[in-house]
Amino acid sequence: MNLKITITALSVLSFSIVKAQKTDVKKAFASAAKQTEVLVKNVDSARKVKPNLVSPRTVENGQFKMVVSKDWTSGFFPAELWYLYQYTNDKKWLDLAKKYTEDIKREQFNKGTHDLGFMIYCPFGNGYRLTKDTAYKAVIIQAAKSLSTRFNVKAGVLKSWDHNGDKWKYPVIIDNMMNLELLFETTKLTGDSSFYKIAVTHANTTIKNHFRPDFSSYHVIDYDTLTGNVRQKVTAQGYANESAWARGQAWALYGYTMCYRETKNKAYLAQADGVAGFILNNKITPTDGIPYWDYNDPKIPEASRDASAASITASALYELAKYSTHGKKYKAAADKILNSLSTKYTSKIGANYGFILEHSTGHRPAKSEIDVPINYADYYYLEALLRSKN
């Protein structure tokens, strides 16, 4: 990637961000805490019936949906509890966070998924950050070792999925950028640079192959592990192969912002700026800043929104604002999104089994989780609230 050309292109971007009303973080956290108390009760009730189900994922067709620890979303619920503890310093949330984090511990040895960043680092990373419990540190390190087994040197990436071998051979999804933080952290914890090198190589290869000239991202890149060449560029959860799936753009923004924090490589900052430009300058997004599930769905404006993409984006923008020359614009955009989420997209207290946000879209092509509450939307919403304070 030509860094000079990228930065020059960014300099002509125009950001049409209306100054947003500041979110009342204290009020938002108080509401989130009340909802999560309801959620915990529903989790405990569900586990009495099916003890193998460890985390709440969503509400679909009016039904409360729990998942086992190997589900890619299993870590978000205990991670939310850590954020509630961080904000309130209330031992009640500490005890709950410890309790439900323990349920995901076995996944540190899971070599069959790329999602260990979500599953392990979100709860155990926050747990270690807030308590310095060495047992959490050990889990993080083992999870990084497990994740590293999915790295292919020739392709230069971590494999995402082992399923659907008839569709692709070595698929890598843009979501996988989110798992690199686990590797960066493990190098800091151990002094072993091999984890850092894998993360950087994956990030560099993804810049090379995942993005279009306008900085929108493909969802799935399929690699040939003999040559390292790209076999195909497709989608699994977006509207079409050439469309911009909203949550995928949010993952890219967050991922490269995090990569810049961990490496100070300006190529990553330029990439994050470029993705931010695509998201914020897209005239398809409604004025409240909450995107449709895919920027290219022809049914817009009748298409479903994705509050999860919005919460991920807001959290990422708050961090990116600290590094970029566009910082004021990013913070204003994040404020706008967060205010919309906190005032128009939150569940009424006691509704939706205790999930905080409404109106997310999980996997629309599969007709799954459309216009529902979902746990990762809540996790990144709480993170955005915390980051907005700083």
URVEN-V209159 format. One record per pair of residues at least 4 apart in sequence whose ideal C-beta (glycine too) atoms are under 6 Angstrom apart, sorted by the first residue. I is the first residue (numbers start at 1). J is the second residue. Records with the same first field share a line. If there is no record, write none. Layout:
I->J + J
//
This chain:
1->207
3->267 + 270
6->270
7->270
10->273
13->277
15->280 + 329
17->329 + 332 + 333
19->332
20->335 + 336 + 339
21->339
23->28 + 338 + 339 + 342
25->385 + 389
28->342 + 385
29->87
32->356
33->84
34->349
35->354 + 356
38->350 + 354
39->56 + 354
42->64 + 353 + 354
43->56
46->66
47->51
52->68
53->66
54->69 + 103
55->67 + 74 + 77
56->66 + 77
57->65 + 67 + 73 + 375
58->65 + 369 + 372 + 374
59->64 + 352 + 353 + 372 + 373
60->65 + 369 + 372
64->353
67->71 + 74
69->74 + 103 + 104 + 106 + 107
72->115 + 118
73->375
74->104 + 119
75->79 + 104 + 118 + 119 + 122 + 123
76->375 + 376 + 379
77->375
78->97 + 100 + 101 + 123
79->122 + 123 + 126 + 379
80->378 + 379 + 382
81->93 + 96 + 97
82->97 + 126 + 127
83->382
84->88 + 93
85->93 + 94 + 97
86->130
88->93
93->97
97->101
101->123 + 127
104->119 + 123
105->139
107->119
108->120 + 139 + 142 + 143
109->146
111->146 + 149
114->150 + 158 + 160 + 176 + 179
115->119
116->120 + 143 + 147
117->121 + 178 + 179 + 181 + 182
118->122
120->124 + 143
121->125 + 181 + 182
123->127
124->136 + 139 + 140
127->131 + 136
128->136 + 137
137->189
141->186
144->182 + 183 + 186 + 195
148->198
150->158 + 159
151->158 + 198
152->225
154->225 + 228
155->223 + 225 + 228
156->201 + 205
157->172 + 202 + 205
158->176 + 202
159->170
160->171 + 172 + 173 + 176
161->171
168->222
170->223 + 225
171->220 + 222
172->176 + 221
173->219 + 220
174->210 + 217 + 248 + 251 + 252
175->251
177->251 + 255
178->251 + 255
180->199
181->258
183->195 + 198 + 199
184->199 + 262
186->190 + 195
187->193 + 195 + 196
193->197
203->259
206->210
207->271
209->221 + 230
210->217 + 218 + 221
211->215 + 217
212->216
214->278
215->274 + 275 + 278
216->244 + 278
217->248 + 252
218->233
219->235 + 236 + 238 + 245 + 248
220->234 + 236
221->230 + 233
222->231 + 232
224->229 + 231
234->241
235->241
237->245 + 363
238->243 + 245 + 294
239->243 + 294 + 296 + 297
243->294 + 296
244->249 + 295 + 296
245->294
246->291 + 293 + 294 + 306 + 309
247->306 + 308 + 309
249->279
250->309 + 312 + 313
251->255
252->275
253->275 + 276 + 316
254->312 + 316
256->268 + 271 + 272
257->272 + 316 + 319 + 320
259->263 + 268
260->268 + 269 + 323
269->323
272->320
273->324
276->280
277->281
280->333
282->295
284->295
285->291
288->340
289->336 + 337 + 340
290->305 + 310 + 340
291->306 + 309
292->297 + 300 + 303 + 305
293->304 + 306 + 361 + 364
297->303
299->303
304->361 + 370 + 371
305->359
306->360 + 361
307->345 + 357 + 359 + 360 + 377
308->360 + 374 + 376 + 377
310->337
311->377 + 380 + 381 + 384
312->380
314->334 + 337 + 338 + 384
315->380 + 383 + 384 + 387
316->320
317->330 + 333 + 334
318->334 + 387 + 388
320->324 + 330
321->327 + 330 + 331
326->330
334->338
338->384 + 388
340->344
341->345 + 381
345->357 + 358 + 359
347->351 + 352 + 358
352->373
355->373
356->378
357->373 + 377 + 378 + 381
358->373
359->371
360->374 + 377
361->370
362->368 + 369 + 374
363->368 + 369
364->370
//
